Amino acid sequence: MYTVPISDYPSAKDWSEKIHSTPSIPGGKNVVVSNLKKLLLAVQNNAPLDQVPQLEESNSKSTLNQLCIHQLSPMNFVERSSDGKWLLTKCAKKWIESEDELYLAAYFCANVKFFAEILFYLDSPKTSRELFNIAVNEYDMAWKITTTINNRLVWLRQFGLIEFQEFSLLYSITDKGKAFIKTVNPIMPESISHSGDETLSEDELVLDEQFITYFRENKTSVRKVGFGYIPGKINEFENTLSDFLTQINKDNKIESINSYALKKYNIKDSSTRSALNTISAMGLIVRKTNTSYAITDLGSYWMESQEFLSLLPLFQLKYLFFFEILTELKDSTLSAKELATLAKVSYGFDKDNVFEINNRIAILKQAKLIINLSAERFTLTNRGKLFLEKYGNTFGIEKPEVNTNGTAAVDNIDIVSELRMASKDSYNPDRFEKVVKDFFSLIGFDAEWLGGAGKTDVLLKSTGSPLDYYVVTVDAKATSSSAVTDGLVDFDTLKEHQKKHGSNYIAVVGRDFNERLIRRATEHHVVLFDIDTLEEFLNIHQKTPQKIATYRKVFEQSGKADLSILDADIRKAESSCSLLIGIMQCLIDESEDPITKGQLSVRDLYMTLRRNPNLVSTPTINEIEIALHFLSSPIIGCVAKEKDFYYATASLKDMARILNFLREKCC
C-alpha cells in the first residue's frame, strides 16, 4: 500500500469523451469501494467469468462477465485481450497495488462527467436536487431522475470528500475534499464545446456510384427497424466490418469465423451467426455453402476503398428512419428520445426505441453527417447539409405527409409527437398539461389550462346544446418511468377538484398506467387515457368526426378508456356519408338517360342503391328520404324535386365545395 504522487494522477479527458454514469457496483452504499476492489481482484486472479461474485450486502445475480461488460469496461477498469479474456487496465492495476482511494477519486474525476464539478459547486452546502438542477441546466445533462446525481454522491462520500447532514438534507465538502479539488480540474459549462464541426471547410461531397447503383436496383426491399446484431461498439462499426471481411477473405469457413469472433469479441457461435446475418443483409457477404461464406462483388469493392460514407446507402436501403434523421435535424436540434418519438409517430416504428435510434446516430456521427450540439442534442454538420442538398432526391429523403396509419395530418403528427415527449418530461409538468389542453381543443372541446399547485390541470367543457353539456376535470401526469403508478395519483384530490368545478367526469392522462392504478381508477370511476389511446382518438376524430356530445360516452367509462365504444357511431357516420355520395352519384349517372332524364323516385333510388357495393350498409326507404331532404335543402341545393321525382343539379365536387364552405365558416 502506498500513496500515488499527484503527478501520476490520470489526466482529465475532454468532456465529450467522458462517460455519463458512474459504475453501479452491487452491494450497499458503504461497500461500493471494497466491492469494486473484490471485482478487480477477481478479474486479476482469472476467476470464472460465468460465476456470480460473492460481494458484501449484495443479492445481485450478475456474473463476473456481465459486470465486466456493463460496469467495469465503460470506466476502462478492464479491457479484452486478443484471446477474449478480461484484463485489468494500467490505472486499475495502479489502484489495486496502491489502495490509494484519492487516486481512484482522481480517476473518477478524469473519466466521469459532472463528478469533480460536484466538489466545485459544494463551496456552499447544497441538496442533491440543487446539484441535479445545476447538472441539467448548466451542463445540459439529459437526466430525468435524481438517481444519477445520487450515485455520484455515494462515491464521493465513500472517498471522504463530502459529507451529508441528515436533518438538513445538505451535502457539503470536507477539508479532505477541499484539498483534493486542488489536484483535479473541474470543467466549467462555458468551456464545453459541443459543435466542433470538422467538415466546415468541405464544399463538395461525392458518394461512390457503385453503392448508389446498388441502392437503386434494390430499393424495393423491405426496410426494418432493427439493425440486427453488431459485435463491439456501434461507433466502431467500420473497423468491425473490415475485420470480419478480412477474416472471411482469409478463411471463409464458418468454424474459422466462429473461432476468430470468440477470440476477438468473446461471443458465442450464435452471436457470430447473427453478426454474419447483419453483414449479409447489407449485401457485402453471402452464404456460399452450409459451412462457408463468400464476399460479394460489392463487399470486395468496399474492401478496396474502405470509405465509410459508401456504406450509408446500404443502411438506408435496409433500415427505417436512417437518412430521414437528417431531414428531421435540418431545421431542428433533437435528442435521441425526441427522434425515437418521431420514428414511432411518423416513420413506422412500433414503439419508442431509443436503442435503435442511438445505433443510427452512432453511424451518422461516424460518417460526420451529424454532431452533438449539446450533451444530448444533435444537429447537422456542414457535410450533412451538403449530403441532403445533393442526395436528398436520390435516396427519397423527405418528411412524411401522413402517419403510419395514413390518417393524421402533419400538424396533428406534431401534437402527438409533443404528447409523447412531454409525457416523459417529469421535471416540466406544465409542458404536458399544456399539450393535453391543446389536444382536447383540437378534438373540439372548450379546453382551459389551469395548472399550478392544488389546481386542476385541465378543464374540459363540451360545446353545443345545453341539453348535452358536460364538464371533465383532467389530471395530466408526466413521468420519466415507463408508466404512471398508483402512487402518483391522489383520488381524493381528484374528487375535490370535481366538486369544485362541478364536473361530470374525471380523466387522467399519462404515457401508460400500471395495473394497480387501472384497478383503482375503476373503483373510483375515473377514466384513464394513455398516449396511444389519444392518438387513436385523434385519428377517429379526423376520419369520422363526431359531435362532442357523442364523446360523452368515452368519459363515462371507468379504468382504461376503450374507444371501441364509438364503433356504432363511427359506422353510422360512415354509412350516412356513403349514402349521400351514393345518391348523388346515382342521380348524376342517370342525368343523361333519355328515358328517365335523370329523374328518379325514392323507390328507384332504393332499387339501385341496395346493389351498390360502395355503400357501408343497405339503406332503408326512410334513410334515403332523409338524405334527399338534406341534399335538396336550400342550404345544400345539390338536388331538386319535381313532383315525386328527384334529379341532380350539381356535381360531387360542387357538393364538396358547398360543405367545405360551411366548414370554413363554422371554424
LUMKE-420518 format. One record per residue (C-alpha): residue in three letters; x, y negated, z. Coordinates in pm, whole numbers, padded with zeros to 5 digits, always signed. Last residue first. Example, Ala and Ser with C-alpha at 12.3 -4.5 7.8 and 13.67 -1.06 7.14 Angstrom:
<sites>
Ser+01367+00106+00714 Ala+01230+00450+00780 
</sites>
This chain:
<sites>
Cys-06444-02732-03796 Cys-06815-02739-03886 Lys-06747-02950-04193 Glu-06473-02712-04309 Arg-06698-02407-04258 Leu-06988-02567-04444 Phe-06759-02645-04737 Asn-06629-02287-04723 Leu-06984-02158-04750 Ile-07050-02379-05050 Arg-06721-02288-05216 Ala-06779-01914-05162 Met-07131-01940-05309 Asp-06993-02116-05616 Lys-06725-01848-05649 Leu-06996-01581-05637 Ser-07171-01761-05923 Ala-07475-01986-05914 Thr-07845-01998-06001 Ala-07911-01626-05955 Tyr-08265-01492-06001 Tyr-08552-01387-05774 Phe-08900-01260-05859 Asp-09228-01262-05667 Lys-09349-01601-05800 Glu-09032-01770-05920 Lys-08754-01773-05659 Ala-08409-01931-05688 Val-08071-01801-05566 Cys-07746-01989-05499 Gly-07916-02275-05310 Ile-07708-02249-04993 Ile-07854-02546-04799 Pro-08187-02548-04988 Ser-08250-02183-04886 Ser-08242-01929-05171 Leu-07942-01737-05036 Phe-08083-01727-04680 His-08432-01616-04786 Leu-08271-01357-05014 Ala-08074-01214-04721 Ile-08387-01191-04505 Glu-08579-01020-04787 Ile-08295-00769-04841 Glu-08289-00686-04469 Asn-08668-00631-04469 Ile-08652-00396-04768 Thr-08386-00191-04585 Pro-08021-00189-04680 Thr-07806+00122-04736 Ser-07484+00074-04542 Val-07137-00072-04596 Leu-07226-00163-04954 Asn-06960-00101-05217 Pro-07111+00233-05328 Asn-07424+00059-05469 Arg-07698+00323-05515 Arg-07925+00167-05248 Leu-07858-00167-05411 Thr-08036-00093-05740 Met-08366+00043-05604 Tyr-08367-00225-05331 Leu-08307-00503-05583 Asp-08598-00389-05797 Arg-08819-00370-05484 Val-08726-00724-05385 Ser-08820-00834-05735 Leu-08569-00911-06006 Gln-08535-01193-06260 Gly-08212-01191-06460 Lys-08385-01229-06793 Thr-08563-00900-06709 Ile-08592-00794-07075 Pro-08303-00970-07249 Asp-08055-00883-06969 Glu-07804-01168-06945 Ser-07885-01263-06584 Glu-07892-00899-06470 Asp-07523-00891-06371 Ile-07563-01221-06182 Leu-07864-01087-05988 Cys-07672-00770-05891 Gln-07359-00964-05797 Met-07560-01199-05575 Ile-07743-00913-05405 Gly-07422-00716-05346 Ile-07236-01019-05210 Leu-07513-01087-04958 Leu-07535-00714-04872 Ser-07158-00682-04822 Cys-07167-00969-04574 Ser-07462-00827-04382 Ser-07298-00483-04360 Glu-06964-00627-04247 Ala-07141-00828-03975 Lys-07344-00525-03861 Arg-07036-00303-03861 Ile-06849-00560-03649 Asp-07140-00590-03407 Ala-07152-00210-03365 Asp-06776-00191-03314 Leu-06763-00468-03051 Ile-06748-00225-02755 Ser-06446-00077-02935 Leu-06263-00375-02786 Asp-06185-00190-02462 Ala-06051-00423-02194 Lys-05859-00249-01915 Gly-06047-00243-01587 Ser-06403-00372-01565 Gln-06612-00483-01862 Glu-06843-00784-01875 Phe-06564-00982-02039 Val-06592-00782-02364 Lys-06974-00801-02356 Arg-06952-01181-02361 Tyr-06777-01164-02697 Thr-07119-01172-02868 Ala-07193-01515-02719 Ile-06875-01646-02878 Lys-07036-01561-03212 Gln-06844-01302-03409 Pro-06564-01326-03660 Thr-06516-01023-03888 Lys-06158-01027-04020 Gln-06020-01315-03821 His-06195-01229-03495 Ile-06101-00862-03526 Asn-05736-00951-03584 Leu-05740-01189-03287 Phe-05887-00924-03056 Glu-05631-00668-03180 Glu-05352-00910-03090 Leu-05516-00968-02751 Thr-05534-00592-02696 Asp-05164-00551-02779 Ile-05085-00834-02537 Asp-05261-00671-02240 Phe-05608-00789-02135 Leu-05751-00680-01799 Val-06118-00717-01691 Val-06203-00765-01322 His-06494-00584-01152 His-06311-00545-00819 Glu-06305-00163-00830 Thr-06211-00161-01200 Ala-05932-00410-01132 Arg-05807-00181-00854 Arg-05790+00117-01089 Ile-05610-00084-01360 Leu-05368-00221-01099 Arg-05287+00133-00984 Glu-05227+00247-01340 Asn-04966-00018-01418 Phe-05053-00307-01647 Asp-04910-00446-01973 Arg-04786-00779-02115 Gly-05029-00972-01897 Val-05377-01132-01895 Val-05620-01109-01601 Ala-05990-01180-01653 Ile-06267-01278-01409 Tyr-06632-01317-01510 Asn-06940-01531-01450 Ser-06759-01841-01335 Gly-06897-02080-01078 His-06568-02268-01078 Lys-06501-02244-00703 Lys-06666-01901-00671 Gln-06450-01752-00944 His-06139-01912-00796 Glu-06220-01757-00458 Lys-06273-01417-00623 Leu-05933-01445-00790 Thr-05779-01532-00454 Asp-05926-01215-00300 Phe-05801-01012-00599 Asp-05438-01114-00543 Val-05248-00975-00845 Leu-04869-00932-00837 Gly-04873-00631-00602 Asp-05097-00442-00845 Thr-04814-00433-01098 Val-04781-00624-01425 Ala-04584-00405-01667 Ser-04240-00360-01823 Ser-04079-00598-01576 Ser-03986-00955-01671 Thr-04333-01062-01563 Ala-04584-01323-01678 Lys-04931-01300-01521 Ala-05206-01520-01667 Asp-05517-01538-01441 Val-05831-01627-01637 Thr-06157-01761-01495 Val-06443-01694-01737 Val-06758-01904-01786 Tyr-07085-01816-01960 Tyr-07349-01990-02173 Asp-07586-01778-02385 Leu-07904-01972-02302 Pro-07704-02296-02308 Ser-07662-02233-02684 Gly-07319-02273-02838 Thr-06973-02268-02685 Ser-06849-02039-02410 Lys-06631-02176-02135 Leu-06286-02046-02048 Leu-06078-02168-01753 Val-05705-02099-01750 Asp-05456-02071-01463 Thr-05699-02110-01173 Lys-05536-02318-00903 Gly-05352-02236-00580 Ala-05019-02359-00712 Gly-05043-02518-01055 Gly-05232-02420-01366 Leu-05541-02592-01508 Trp-05532-02504-01877 Glu-05874-02552-02036 Ala-06037-02337-02303 Asp-06364-02419-02485 Phe-06369-02083-02655 Gly-06340-02028-03030 Ile-06084-01748-03078 Leu-05818-02013-03141 Ser-05907-02177-02809 Phe-05862-01833-02650 Phe-05506-01814-02784 Asp-05419-02173-02695 Lys-05515-02113-02329 Val-05309-01793-02325 Val-05023-01998-02479 Lys-05050-02248-02195 Glu-05054-01987-01919 Phe-04751-01811-02065 Arg-04539-02127-02077 Asp-04661-02241-01735 Pro-04518-01919-01587 Asn-04157-02019-01665 Tyr-03947-01792-01447 Ser-04149-01485-01542 Asp-04073-01525-01912 Lys-04187-01178-02020 Ser-04544-01280-02112 Ala-04393-01585-02286 Met-04222-01368-02547 Arg-04524-01155-02631 Leu-04768-01445-02628 Glu-04527-01654-02838 Ser-04514-01382-03102 Val-04893-01354-03096 Ile-04918-01733-03143 Asp-04672-01730-03433 Ile-04843-01443-03609 Asn-05153-01662-03585 Asp-04985-01939-03779 Val-04879-01686-04045 Ala-05224-01538-04099 Ala-05320-01210-03937 Thr-05491-00926-04120 Gly-05237-00728-04321 Asn-05196-00471-04047 Thr-04818-00518-04046 Asn-04853-00895-04017 Val-04918-01127-04307 Glu-04719-01380-04505 Pro-04392-01205-04434 Lys-04070-01409-04418 Glu-03839-01353-04710 Ile-03536-01153-04818 Gly-03604-00973-05144 Phe-03248-00841-05170 Thr-03154-01023-05490 Asn-03380-01317-05404 Gly-03188-01401-05087 Tyr-02852-01328-05249 Lys-02703-01671-05326 Glu-02879-01903-05081 Leu-02915-01643-04809 Phe-02548-01545-04833 Leu-02426-01904-04835 Lys-02627-01970-04518 Gly-02479-01662-04352 Arg-02130-01766-04458 Asn-02180-02107-04294 Thr-02278-01915-03985 Leu-02640-01854-03897 Thr-02766-01883-03538 Phe-02789-01669-03229 Arg-02898-01712-02869 Glu-02780-01516-02564 Ala-02459-01683-02445 Ser-02505-01984-02668 Leu-02487-02046-03043 Asn-02369-01689-03080 Ile-02270-01613-03437 Ile-02435-01493-03758 Leu-02311-01393-04104 Lys-01962-01307-03980 Ala-01984-00946-04110 Gln-01912-00825-03756 Lys-02182-01062-03636 Leu-02429-00906-03882 Ile-02336-00555-03762 Ala-02363-00647-03393 Ile-02694-00827-03451 Arg-02838-00520-03620 Asn-02743-00295-03331 Asn-02875-00555-03086 Ile-03209-00546-03268 Glu-03219-00167-03231 Phe-03168-00191-02854 Val-03414-00480-02825 Asn-03699-00261-02949 Asp-04025-00448-02892 Lys-04259-00179-03027 Asp-04381-00006-03345 Phe-04154-00215-03567 Gly-04326-00309-03895 Tyr-04183-00652-03971 Ser-04421-00918-03840 Val-04532-00859-03483 Lys-04287-00588-03389 Ala-03979-00740-03552 Leu-04080-01085-03430 Thr-04082-00953-03072 Ala-03740-00795-03118 Leu-03610-01125-03258 Glu-03730-01300-02943 Lys-03558-01038-02728 Ala-03234-01069-02925 Ser-03238-01444-02872 Leu-03333-01700-03135 Thr-03197-02021-03286 Ser-03431-02145-03554 Asp-03436-02275-03912 Lys-03234-02008-04090 Leu-03237-01766-03798 Glu-03561-01596-03910 Thr-03426-01570-04264 Leu-03101-01417-04142 Ile-03296-01162-03939 Glu-03467-01065-04265 Phe-03129-00928-04376 Phe-03195-00640-04134 Phe-03562-00611-04044 Leu-03628-00253-04149 Tyr-03342-00015-04224 Lys-03237+00190-04525 Leu-03183-00052-04813 Gln-03088-00348-04596 Phe-02824-00135-04423 Leu-02691-00021-04761 Pro-02687-00381-04886 Leu-02457-00459-04588 Leu-02183-00214-04678 Ser-02009-00448-04922 Leu-01961-00705-04646 Phe-01728-00461-04469 Glu-01472-00456-04750 Gln-01290-00122-04714 Ser-01170-00170-05075 Glu-01053+00180-05162 Met-01268+00353-04901 Trp-01571+00170-05040 Tyr-01528+00324-05386 Ser-01481+00668-05235 Gly-01808+00629-05043 Leu-01991+00511-05354 Asp-01851+00806-05552 Thr-01980+01032-05275 Ile-01759+01183-05004 Ala-01815+01556-04959 Tyr-01940+01760-04664 Ser-01879+02122-04566 Thr-02015+02433-04397 Asn-02367+02476-04531 Thr-02248+02333-04862 Lys-02195+01986-05012 Arg-02380+01770-04760 Val-02337+01420-04899 Ile-02129+01119-04799 Leu-02150+00743-04853 Gly-02519+00720-04943 Met-02622+00526-04632 Ala-02835+00820-04518 Ser-02519+01036-04530 Ile-02345+00808-04281 Thr-02640+00841-04039 Asn-02667+01217-04097 Leu-02294+01252-04028 Ala-02341+01074-03695 Ser-02630+01305-03605 Arg-02415+01611-03688 Thr-02140+01471-03468 Ser-02391+01434-03188 Ser-02496+01799-03224 Asp-02131+01910-03230 Lys-02068+01740-02895 Ile-01902+01403-02847 Asn-01568+01318-02682 Tyr-01514+01030-02928 Lys-01174+01100-03084 Lys-01106+01454-02962 Leu-01463+01578-02999 Ala-01510+01392-03329 Tyr-01198+01554-03479 Ser-01303+01903-03371 Asn-01651+01853-03516 Ile-01502+01730-03845 Ser-01272+02030-03857 Glu-01557+02274-03794 Ile-01773+02095-04051 Lys-01513+02148-04323 Asn-01427+01830-04517 Asp-01059+01816-04432 Lys-00854+01509-04534 Asn-01129+01325-04722 Ile-01370+01417-04445 Gln-01125+01281-04186 Thr-01071+00959-04380 Leu-01446+00918-04417 Phe-01492+00961-04041 Asp-01213+00715-03956 Ser-01341+00452-04200 Leu-01690+00477-04055 Thr-01561+00435-03700 Asn-01344+00140-03802 Glu-01636-00038-03971 Phe-01868+00050-03682 Glu-01652-00130-03425 Asn-01933-00363-03318 Ile-02150-00054-03271 Lys-01914+00084-03010 Gly-01823+00449-03036 Pro-02027+00706-03223 Ile-02320+00594-03444 Tyr-02652+00776-03402 Gly-02952+00672-03607 Phe-03009+00318-03719 Gly-03370+00338-03603 Val-03646+00124-03756 Lys-03668+00293-04096 Arg-03689+00176-04456 Val-03845+00412-04710 Ser-03665+00426-05044 Thr-03798+00213-05332 Lys-03477+00010-05328 Asn-03271+00296-05471 Glu-03152+00169-05810 Arg-03144-00194-05697 Phe-02942-00114-05386 Tyr-02689+00097-05579 Thr-02648-00191-05824 Ile-02583-00432-05536 Phe-02327-00186-05399 Gln-02130-00168-05724 Glu-02162-00546-05772 Asp-01934-00607-05473 Leu-02060-00914-05291 Val-01918-01260-05365 Leu-01946-01562-05136 Glu-01834-01915-05220 Asp-01773-02236-05023 Glu-01589-02094-04723 Ser-01417-02351-04498 Leu-01679-02318-04224 Thr-01640-01938-04210 Glu-01469-01908-03871 Asp-01771-02058-03696 Gly-01673-02116-03336 Ser-02018-02195-03201 His-02022-02059-02850 Ser-01775-02290-02678 Ile-01761-02293-02301 Ser-01569-02591-02161 Glu-01885-02781-02063 Pro-02001-02487-01850 Met-01692-02495-01624 Ile-01478-02183-01609 Pro-01338-02078-01271 Asn-00961-02032-01283 Val-00807-01798-01029 Thr-00536-01839-00762 Lys-00687-02149-00597 Ile-01011-01956-00556 Phe-00832-01719-00317 Ala-00752-01980-00052 Lys-01109-02099-00034 Gly-01231-01738-00036 Lys-01014-01646+00262 Asp-01147-01954+00442 Thr-01495-01817+00369 Ile-01735-01945+00102 Ser-02100-01987+00196 Tyr-02422-01797+00122 Leu-02750-01921+00269 Leu-03053-01711+00364 Ser-03100-01947+00663 Phe-03153-01687+00937 Glu-02948-01412+00771 Gln-02637-01624+00713 Phe-02420-01467+00443 Glu-02044-01473+00400 Ile-01812-01519+00103 Leu-01460-01410+00005 Gly-01445-01102+00226 Phe-01393-00872-00074 Gln-01706-00683+00026 Arg-01896-01013+00041 Leu-01780-01095-00315 Trp-01891-00751-00436 Val-02239-00784-00284 Leu-02271-01140-00418 Arg-02210-01018-00771 Asn-02488-00761-00738 Asn-02720-01032-00601 Ile-02663-01250-00906 Thr-02778-00979-01149 Thr-03055-00858-00920 Thr-03205-01209-00930 Ile-03434-01126-01221 Lys-03476-01277-01568 Trp-03117-01348-01660 Ala-03022-01486-02002 Met-02712-01667-01876 Asp-02714-02014-02031 Tyr-02419-02127-01818 Glu-02577-02440-01669 Asn-02945-02343-01655 Val-02927-01967-01608 Ala-02612-01944-01397 Ile-02702-02256-01196 Asn-03054-02119-01139 Phe-02915-01789-01007 Leu-02685-01976-00768 Glu-02985-02166-00632 Arg-03184-01842-00604 Ser-02899-01671-00418 Thr-02918-01949-00162 Lys-02647-02212-00136 Pro-02383-02332+00108 Ser-02156-02617-00015 Asp-01828-02553-00194 Leu-02024-02242-00292 Tyr-02027-02359-00653 Phe-01659-02275-00702 Leu-01694-01933-00537 Ile-01980-01849-00771 Glu-01767-01954-01069 Ala-01517-01677-00993 Phe-01800-01438-01085 Phe-02007-01611-01352 Lys-01899-01385-01639 Val-01696-01079-01545 Asn-01345-00990-01668 Ala-01092-01226-01511 Cys-01292-01285-01194 Phe-01342-00910-01149 Tyr-00965-00854-01186 Ala-00898-01131-00937 Ala-01128-00952-00690 Leu-00933-00629-00750 Tyr-00607-00815-00680 Leu-00769-00956-00368 Glu-00860-00600-00268 Asp-00495-00492-00264 Glu-00506-00111-00246 Ser-00159-00132-00404 Glu-00148+00204-00584 Ile-00518+00222-00665 Trp-00515-00145-00769 Lys-00217-00103-01002 Lys-00367+00214-01150 Ala-00689+00030-01235 Cys-00490-00251-01399 Lys-00291-00006-01616 Thr-00603+00176-01729 Leu-00705+00506-01571 Leu-00756+00795-01814 Trp-01069+00969-01942 Lys-01006+01262-02174 Gly-01107+01264-02544 Asp-00785+01409-02692 Ser-00668+01067-02815 Ser-00713+00930-02463 Arg-01027+00755-02351 Glu-01018+00448-02129 Val-01088+00373-01763 Phe-01110+00062-01545 Asn-01194-00139-01857 Met-01493-00305-01688 Pro-01723-00158-01958 Ser-01547+00182-01906 Leu-01612+00213-01533 Gln-01990+00177-01513 His-02168+00331-01814 Ile-01918+00569-01973 Cys-01714+00654-01664 Leu-02028+00693-01453 Gln-02174+00930-01711 Asn-01853+01136-01718 Leu-01842+01155-01338 Thr-02197+01287-01339 Ser-02495+01075-01236 Lys-02729+01239-00983 Ser-02713+00944-00742 Asn-02819+01002-00382 Ser-02532+00794-00244 Glu-02453+00679+00110 Glu-02085+00768+00059 Leu-01989+00936-00267 Gln-01954+01301-00366 Pro-01902+01292-00743 Val-02165+01468-00959 Gln-02000+01729-01184 Asp-01978+01726-01566 Leu-01648+01537-01574 Pro-01463+01794-01365 Ala-01196+01610-01159 Asn-00881+01520-01354 Asn-00698+01379-01048 Gln-00683+01026-01194 Val-01051+01039-01282 Ala-01142+01149-00929 Leu-00910+00881-00790 Leu-01100+00620-00993 Leu-01433+00747-00860 Lys-01312+00752-00500 Lys-01179+00394-00535 Leu-01513+00274-00663 Asn-01676+00444-00364 Ser-01448+00252-00126 Val-01529-00079-00299 Val-01906-00017-00315 Val-01923+00101+00050 Asn-02099-00184+00230 Lys-02380-00227-00023 Gly-02479+00139-00004 Gly-02392+00404-00260 Pro-02367+00441-00638 Ile-02141+00188-00816 Ser-02320-00057-01043 Pro-02035-00224-01230 Thr-02064-00604-01252 Ser-02265-00734-01542 His-02232-00975-01836 Ile-01889-00880-01967 Lys-01620-01132-02055 Glu-01511-01172-02417 Ser-01719-01483-02488 Trp-01584-01649-02174 Asp-01224-01600-02286 Lys-01050-01351-02065 Ala-00885-01454-01738 Ser-00525-01344-01700 Pro-00472-01048-01467 Tyr-00296-01118-01133 Asp+00075-01039-01156 Ser+00185-01396-01072 Ile-00032-01373-00762 Pro+00201-01104-00632 Val+00025-00774-00555 Thr+00027-00694-00184 Tyr+00136-00343-00092 Met+00000+00000+00000 
</sites>
